[in-house]
Amino acid sequence: MENYKKTLQAITGTEELYGVPFAANADGIIYNKDEFKALGLTVPTTKDEMDKVLETIKAAGKVPFYFAFKDAWTAVPAWNVFVADLQPASFFADRKAGTTTFAAAHKDLMNQYIEFMQNGQSGDRFTNGYNDGNAEFAKGSSVMYLQGVWAIPEILKANPDIKLGVFAYPLSNDTSKNYLVSGVDVLFSLSATSKVTAEATKFIDFMMEADNAQQYIDEQKSFSTINNIFQNDEVYSDLKPIFAEGRVADFPDHYINGMAVDVILQELMQKKNVDNALAEMDTQYDKMASR
């Protein structure tokens, strides 16, 4: 898929492609299918539809999301999607060039992020961590869960009978702008100085064959970066059309690896001070860039 190739080019900052993307993950909204059915809900594809889902869940006396902010990084998956969907497309290039800042470009999206993140449980947001969050969602403490697909095996361990689904965050009423954040987990690369070039090339070609690529993602419960190879597990059925369209975007935090975004967001969840959070992001970015 073209977007995965573009992802690697953006990360390396080169036009050349030095690796072949092979398998990917996904960062979406995990939901309890039985709860959706009981509440008469369908998977939302627009912001307006998502707002109605949240209203319906709260009107029924239930909790939309379960949060586990004791582990700071658990606030990052949702932030990644807000940035991927709502920031200016050229933001990271412009920030690197010094022509914009987080404070100048991210205030609106950060305010929307804060508003969205108010739809969680009233207590224990900061006393429970990731493992607790998986277990609480598994036992029905919330209808949805803001985590990547990597959490699904852990949720199923806690409750093998739960019926799960995953959908992309619908942050816009223009569905073409609602990307699925999906990063490359596995890629193939071959050293120019390899002494086993023929053997390595044969292995890569073998893995890229359709049947073998399909077997890999079926066994690993991951997603293929190869066109027309789809994850067919029913849990991920809501994501299939998005992969078919190639409507995927990379994790924004891949471009700011030297920043403690998780800690900034954890404090933001506590104090809800957007200006301070954005100022800290700019401070940390400038320090990272000067190294």
Contacts in CASP RR format, 6 or more apart in sequence:
PFRMAT RR
TARGET T0000
AUTHOR 0000-0000-0000
METHOD contacts of the structure
MODEL  1
MENYKKTLQAITGTEELYGVPFAANADGIIYNKDEFKALGLTVPTTKDEM
DKVLETIKAAGKVPFYFAFKDAWTAVPAWNVFVADLQPASFFADRKAGTT
TFAAAHKDLMNQYIEFMQNGQSGDRFTNGYNDGNAEFAKGSSVMYLQGVW
AIPEILKANPDIKLGVFAYPLSNDTSKNYLVSGVDVLFSLSATSKVTAEA
TKFIDFMMEADNAQQYIDEQKSFSTINNIFQNDEVYSDLKPIFAEGRVAD
FPDHYINGMAVDVILQELMQKKNVDNALAEMDTQYDKMASR
1 21 0 8 1.000
1 225 0 8 1.000
1 226 0 8 1.000
1 227 0 8 1.000
1 243 0 8 1.000
1 246 0 8 1.000
1 248 0 8 1.000
2 246 0 8 1.000
3 246 0 8 1.000
3 248 0 8 1.000
3 249 0 8 1.000
3 250 0 8 1.000
4 21 0 8 1.000
4 24 0 8 1.000
4 183 0 8 1.000
4 184 0 8 1.000
4 225 0 8 1.000
4 248 0 8 1.000
5 17 0 8 1.000
5 21 0 8 1.000
7 21 0 8 1.000
7 183 0 8 1.000
7 184 0 8 1.000
7 250 0 8 1.000
8 17 0 8 1.000
8 18 0 8 1.000
8 19 0 8 1.000
8 21 0 8 1.000
8 184 0 8 1.000
8 187 0 8 1.000
9 15 0 8 1.000
9 16 0 8 1.000
9 17 0 8 1.000
10 92 0 8 1.000
10 250 0 8 1.000
10 255 0 8 1.000
11 250 0 8 1.000
11 254 0 8 1.000
11 255 0 8 1.000
12 18 0 8 1.000
18 189 0 8 1.000
19 187 0 8 1.000
19 188 0 8 1.000
19 189 0 8 1.000
20 187 0 8 1.000
20 188 0 8 1.000
20 189 0 8 1.000
20 204 0 8 1.000
20 208 0 8 1.000
21 184 0 8 1.000
21 186 0 8 1.000
21 187 0 8 1.000
21 225 0 8 1.000
22 184 0 8 1.000
22 186 0 8 1.000
22 187 0 8 1.000
22 188 0 8 1.000
22 207 0 8 1.000
22 208 0 8 1.000
22 213 0 8 1.000
22 216 0 8 1.000
22 224 0 8 1.000
22 225 0 8 1.000
22 226 0 8 1.000
23 184 0 8 1.000
23 185 0 8 1.000
23 186 0 8 1.000
23 216 0 8 1.000
23 217 0 8 1.000
23 220 0 8 1.000
23 222 0 8 1.000
23 223 0 8 1.000
23 224 0 8 1.000
23 225 0 8 1.000
24 182 0 8 1.000
24 183 0 8 1.000
24 184 0 8 1.000
24 185 0 8 1.000
24 222 0 8 1.000
24 223 0 8 1.000
24 224 0 8 1.000
24 225 0 8 1.000
24 248 0 8 1.000
25 148 0 8 1.000
25 149 0 8 1.000
25 150 0 8 1.000
25 182 0 8 1.000
25 183 0 8 1.000
25 185 0 8 1.000
25 222 0 8 1.000
25 223 0 8 1.000
26 148 0 8 1.000
26 149 0 8 1.000
26 166 0 8 1.000
26 180 0 8 1.000
26 181 0 8 1.000
26 182 0 8 1.000
26 223 0 8 1.000
26 236 0 8 1.000
26 239 0 8 1.000
27 77 0 8 1.000
27 80 0 8 1.000
27 81 0 8 1.000
27 147 0 8 1.000
27 148 0 8 1.000
27 149 0 8 1.000
27 180 0 8 1.000
27 181 0 8 1.000
27 182 0 8 1.000
27 251 0 8 1.000
28 77 0 8 1.000
28 81 0 8 1.000
28 146 0 8 1.000
28 147 0 8 1.000
28 148 0 8 1.000
28 149 0 8 1.000
28 166 0 8 1.000
28 167 0 8 1.000
28 168 0 8 1.000
28 169 0 8 1.000
28 180 0 8 1.000
28 181 0 8 1.000
29 144 0 8 1.000
29 145 0 8 1.000
29 146 0 8 1.000
29 166 0 8 1.000
29 167 0 8 1.000
29 168 0 8 1.000
29 169 0 8 1.000
30 137 0 8 1.000
30 144 0 8 1.000
30 145 0 8 1.000
30 146 0 8 1.000
30 147 0 8 1.000
30 148 0 8 1.000
30 149 0 8 1.000
30 151 0 8 1.000
30 152 0 8 1.000
30 155 0 8 1.000
30 164 0 8 1.000
30 165 0 8 1.000
30 166 0 8 1.000
31 43 0 8 1.000
31 143 0 8 1.000
31 144 0 8 1.000
31 145 0 8 1.000
31 164 0 8 1.000
31 165 0 8 1.000
31 166 0 8 1.000
31 167 0 8 1.000
32 137 0 8 1.000
32 140 0 8 1.000
32 143 0 8 1.000
32 144 0 8 1.000
32 162 0 8 1.000
32 163 0 8 1.000
32 164 0 8 1.000
33 163 0 8 1.000
33 164 0 8 1.000
33 165 0 8 1.000
34 162 0 8 1.000
34 163 0 8 1.000
35 41 0 8 1.000
35 62 0 8 1.000
35 140 0 8 1.000
35 143 0 8 1.000
36 42 0 8 1.000
36 43 0 8 1.000
36 143 0 8 1.000
39 56 0 8 1.000
39 57 0 8 1.000
39 60 0 8 1.000
39 62 0 8 1.000
39 143 0 8 1.000
40 56 0 8 1.000
41 53 0 8 1.000
41 56 0 8 1.000
41 57 0 8 1.000
43 167 0 8 1.000
43 238 0 8 1.000
44 50 0 8 1.000
44 52 0 8 1.000
44 53 0 8 1.000
44 167 0 8 1.000
44 170 0 8 1.000
45 167 0 8 1.000
45 170 0 8 1.000
45 175 0 8 1.000
45 178 0 8 1.000
46 170 0 8 1.000
46 172 0 8 1.000
46 173 0 8 1.000
46 175 0 8 1.000
46 178 0 8 1.000
47 170 0 8 1.000
47 171 0 8 1.000
47 172 0 8 1.000
47 173 0 8 1.000
48 173 0 8 1.000
49 170 0 8 1.000
50 169 0 8 1.000
50 170 0 8 1.000
50 171 0 8 1.000
53 64 0 8 1.000
54 64 0 8 1.000
54 119 0 8 1.000
57 63 0 8 1.000
57 64 0 8 1.000
57 143 0 8 1.000
57 144 0 8 1.000
58 64 0 8 1.000
58 119 0 8 1.000
62 142 0 8 1.000
62 143 0 8 1.000
63 120 0 8 1.000
63 121 0 8 1.000
63 141 0 8 1.000
63 142 0 8 1.000
63 143 0 8 1.000
64 119 0 8 1.000
64 120 0 8 1.000
64 142 0 8 1.000
64 143 0 8 1.000
64 144 0 8 1.000
65 117 0 8 1.000
65 119 0 8 1.000
65 120 0 8 1.000
65 121 0 8 1.000
65 142 0 8 1.000
65 144 0 8 1.000
65 145 0 8 1.000
65 146 0 8 1.000
66 120 0 8 1.000
66 121 0 8 1.000
66 133 0 8 1.000
66 136 0 8 1.000
66 137 0 8 1.000
66 141 0 8 1.000
66 142 0 8 1.000
66 145 0 8 1.000
67 74 0 8 1.000
67 75 0 8 1.000
67 117 0 8 1.000
67 120 0 8 1.000
67 121 0 8 1.000
67 125 0 8 1.000
67 133 0 8 1.000
67 146 0 8 1.000
67 269 0 8 1.000
68 74 0 8 1.000
68 125 0 8 1.000
68 128 0 8 1.000
68 129 0 8 1.000
68 130 0 8 1.000
68 132 0 8 1.000
68 133 0 8 1.000
68 136 0 8 1.000
69 75 0 8 1.000
69 125 0 8 1.000
69 126 0 8 1.000
69 129 0 8 1.000
69 266 0 8 1.000
69 269 0 8 1.000
69 270 0 8 1.000
70 126 0 8 1.000
70 127 0 8 1.000
70 128 0 8 1.000
70 129 0 8 1.000
70 132 0 8 1.000
71 129 0 8 1.000
71 130 0 8 1.000
72 262 0 8 1.000
72 263 0 8 1.000
72 265 0 8 1.000
72 266 0 8 1.000
73 130 0 8 1.000
73 262 0 8 1.000
74 129 0 8 1.000
74 130 0 8 1.000
74 133 0 8 1.000
74 147 0 8 1.000
75 117 0 8 1.000
75 262 0 8 1.000
75 265 0 8 1.000
75 266 0 8 1.000
75 268 0 8 1.000
75 269 0 8 1.000
76 253 0 8 1.000
76 261 0 8 1.000
76 262 0 8 1.000
76 265 0 8 1.000
77 146 0 8 1.000
77 147 0 8 1.000
77 148 0 8 1.000
77 181 0 8 1.000
78 113 0 8 1.000
78 116 0 8 1.000
78 117 0 8 1.000
78 146 0 8 1.000
78 169 0 8 1.000
79 113 0 8 1.000
79 252 0 8 1.000
79 253 0 8 1.000
79 261 0 8 1.000
79 265 0 8 1.000
80 181 0 8 1.000
80 251 0 8 1.000
80 252 0 8 1.000
80 253 0 8 1.000
81 168 0 8 1.000
81 169 0 8 1.000
81 171 0 8 1.000
81 179 0 8 1.000
81 181 0 8 1.000
82 109 0 8 1.000
82 110 0 8 1.000
82 112 0 8 1.000
82 113 0 8 1.000
82 116 0 8 1.000
82 169 0 8 1.000
82 171 0 8 1.000
83 106 0 8 1.000
83 109 0 8 1.000
83 252 0 8 1.000
84 179 0 8 1.000
84 181 0 8 1.000
84 249 0 8 1.000
84 250 0 8 1.000
84 251 0 8 1.000
84 252 0 8 1.000
85 169 0 8 1.000
85 171 0 8 1.000
85 172 0 8 1.000
85 177 0 8 1.000
85 178 0 8 1.000
85 179 0 8 1.000
85 249 0 8 1.000
86 108 0 8 1.000
86 109 0 8 1.000
86 112 0 8 1.000
86 171 0 8 1.000
86 172 0 8 1.000
87 105 0 8 1.000
87 106 0 8 1.000
87 109 0 8 1.000
87 252 0 8 1.000
88 94 0 8 1.000
88 100 0 8 1.000
88 105 0 8 1.000
91 100 0 8 1.000
91 105 0 8 1.000
91 106 0 8 1.000
92 252 0 8 1.000
92 255 0 8 1.000
92 256 0 8 1.000
94 100 0 8 1.000
94 105 0 8 1.000
95 101 0 8 1.000
95 102 0 8 1.000
95 105 0 8 1.000
95 285 0 8 1.000
96 289 0 8 1.000
101 278 0 8 1.000
101 282 0 8 1.000
102 278 0 8 1.000
102 281 0 8 1.000
102 282 0 8 1.000
102 285 0 8 1.000
103 275 0 8 1.000
103 278 0 8 1.000
103 279 0 8 1.000
103 281 0 8 1.000
103 282 0 8 1.000
106 278 0 8 1.000
106 281 0 8 1.000
107 274 0 8 1.000
107 275 0 8 1.000
107 278 0 8 1.000
110 268 0 8 1.000
110 274 0 8 1.000
110 277 0 8 1.000
110 278 0 8 1.000
111 274 0 8 1.000
112 171 0 8 1.000
114 268 0 8 1.000
114 272 0 8 1.000
114 274 0 8 1.000
117 269 0 8 1.000
120 142 0 8 1.000
121 141 0 8 1.000
121 142 0 8 1.000
125 269 0 8 1.000
126 269 0 8 1.000
126 270 0 8 1.000
128 136 0 8 1.000
130 151 0 8 1.000
131 154 0 8 1.000
133 141 0 8 1.000
133 145 0 8 1.000
134 147 0 8 1.000
134 151 0 8 1.000
134 154 0 8 1.000
134 155 0 8 1.000
134 158 0 8 1.000
135 158 0 8 1.000
136 142 0 8 1.000
137 145 0 8 1.000
137 155 0 8 1.000
138 155 0 8 1.000
138 156 0 8 1.000
138 158 0 8 1.000
138 159 0 8 1.000
138 162 0 8 1.000
139 158 0 8 1.000
139 159 0 8 1.000
140 162 0 8 1.000
145 151 0 8 1.000
145 155 0 8 1.000
148 166 0 8 1.000
149 166 0 8 1.000
149 221 0 8 1.000
149 222 0 8 1.000
149 236 0 8 1.000
152 164 0 8 1.000
152 166 0 8 1.000
152 221 0 8 1.000
152 235 0 8 1.000
153 221 0 8 1.000
155 162 0 8 1.000
155 164 0 8 1.000
156 162 0 8 1.000
156 164 0 8 1.000
164 235 0 8 1.000
165 235 0 8 1.000
165 236 0 8 1.000
165 237 0 8 1.000
165 238 0 8 1.000
166 235 0 8 1.000
166 236 0 8 1.000
166 238 0 8 1.000
166 239 0 8 1.000
167 238 0 8 1.000
167 239 0 8 1.000
168 178 0 8 1.000
168 179 0 8 1.000
168 180 0 8 1.000
168 238 0 8 1.000
168 239 0 8 1.000
168 242 0 8 1.000
168 247 0 8 1.000
169 178 0 8 1.000
170 178 0 8 1.000
171 177 0 8 1.000
171 178 0 8 1.000
172 178 0 8 1.000
176 247 0 8 1.000
178 247 0 8 1.000
179 247 0 8 1.000
179 248 0 8 1.000
179 249 0 8 1.000
180 239 0 8 1.000
180 242 0 8 1.000
180 243 0 8 1.000
180 247 0 8 1.000
180 248 0 8 1.000
180 249 0 8 1.000
181 248 0 8 1.000
181 249 0 8 1.000
181 250 0 8 1.000
181 251 0 8 1.000
182 223 0 8 1.000
182 248 0 8 1.000
182 249 0 8 1.000
182 250 0 8 1.000
183 248 0 8 1.000
183 250 0 8 1.000
183 251 0 8 1.000
183 254 0 8 1.000
184 225 0 8 1.000
185 222 0 8 1.000
186 222 0 8 1.000
188 204 0 8 1.000
188 207 0 8 1.000
188 208 0 8 1.000
190 197 0 8 1.000
190 200 0 8 1.000
190 201 0 8 1.000
190 204 0 8 1.000
194 200 0 8 1.000
206 212 0 8 1.000
207 213 0 8 1.000
207 216 0 8 1.000
208 226 0 8 1.000
210 226 0 8 1.000
210 228 0 8 1.000
210 229 0 8 1.000
213 224 0 8 1.000
213 226 0 8 1.000
213 229 0 8 1.000
214 224 0 8 1.000
214 229 0 8 1.000
216 222 0 8 1.000
216 224 0 8 1.000
217 223 0 8 1.000
217 224 0 8 1.000
217 229 0 8 1.000
217 231 0 8 1.000
218 231 0 8 1.000
218 232 0 8 1.000
218 233 0 8 1.000
221 231 0 8 1.000
221 233 0 8 1.000
222 231 0 8 1.000
223 231 0 8 1.000
223 236 0 8 1.000
223 239 0 8 1.000
223 243 0 8 1.000
224 230 0 8 1.000
224 231 0 8 1.000
230 240 0 8 1.000
230 243 0 8 1.000
230 244 0 8 1.000
231 239 0 8 1.000
231 240 0 8 1.000
231 243 0 8 1.000
232 240 0 8 1.000
242 248 0 8 1.000
253 259 0 8 1.000
253 261 0 8 1.000
256 285 0 8 1.000
256 288 0 8 1.000
258 284 0 8 1.000
258 288 0 8 1.000
259 281 0 8 1.000
259 284 0 8 1.000
259 285 0 8 1.000
259 288 0 8 1.000
260 284 0 8 1.000
261 281 0 8 1.000
264 277 0 8 1.000
264 280 0 8 1.000
264 281 0 8 1.000
264 284 0 8 1.000
265 277 0 8 1.000
267 276 0 8 1.000
267 277 0 8 1.000
268 274 0 8 1.000
268 276 0 8 1.000
268 277 0 8 1.000
END
